[in-house]
């Protein structure tokens, strides 16, 4: 199918945002209105936070979730898709396109919207006009990918590129760092989130070491109203101790495409991920040994996610004295050299 604007299909995906906004003034007006709104600061209550290269889908009848949100993006793009009839909505944040993952998200929205009339609306936010052109390249790739999908998407909000950029002393800065959508009403608003949910060190480590091979994962079971993390893995890093010893400025310059506009939470979250990689270099064994996700449900009083399942306990119990230690003379093999973190693998853009 194709992208549509006011119900009219586009012949081809736009190669540039500016002509599109000039020809369809309501898109620019929607974007300007969004950037002018005051940023809402939200805590954990009724929130489902989506990190980079994750997606979540829910609908207005969800008893636990009222807001889907994501933040800490600069050149990456938040994509919101909502069915106008059912209110089913999906949110993802991408720093590179993943057609298979987007199709999975759209299929979940379609399943929740079965029997409802109405269009499927698309909202794009982010991808500010950085000096290196990272955001502009991602916007073009995003529009091209969405135009190829097998779902007709009505473009309602296109707050990307220049309309999402402000100049400070001649340098470009993002106007919006985060976005939320009210699941009950469909209202979209600038947002910042004080609680991003559990296992953020694991979730960040997944994207940190995997580069372009890290796909888009679904983190929410709407039928059970459960957050599900994993099972997931990441590449071991022999140089993790060295990275942890580096200065904040060195890490910022090395691992951010736009260090001058990186959000305040970038460094603490990155260091937390590096510590997790050091502690659990092989999470598929030490954390997800049973190949099961970590499941969480919302606590109604605090709003925090509470773990509902635990890693299985060992099936054996020791009834007598411990067995004697056996000493083996294994041949010491040379230790392979592990590659350092690929600079092109970014957490936040």
MOJOQUI-V398181 format. One record per helix or strand. SS is the DSSP state (@ for helix, = for strand). FROM is the first residue (numbers start at 0). TO is the last residue. Records with the same first field share a line. If there is no record, write none. Layout:
# MOJOQUI-V398181
SS->FROM-TO / FROM-TO
This chain:
# MOJOQUI-V398181
=->2-4 / 7-8 / 39-41 / 46-48 / 51-51 / 53-57 / 66-70 / 76-82 / 88-93 / 119-127 / 152-160 / 164-167 / 170-173 / 177-181 / 187-192 / 216-217 / 219-220 / 225-228 / 293-297 / 304-306
@->16-22 / 24-35 / 98-111 / 133-147 / 161-163 / 199-212 / 239-244 / 247-254 / 258-260 / 264-278 / 282-285
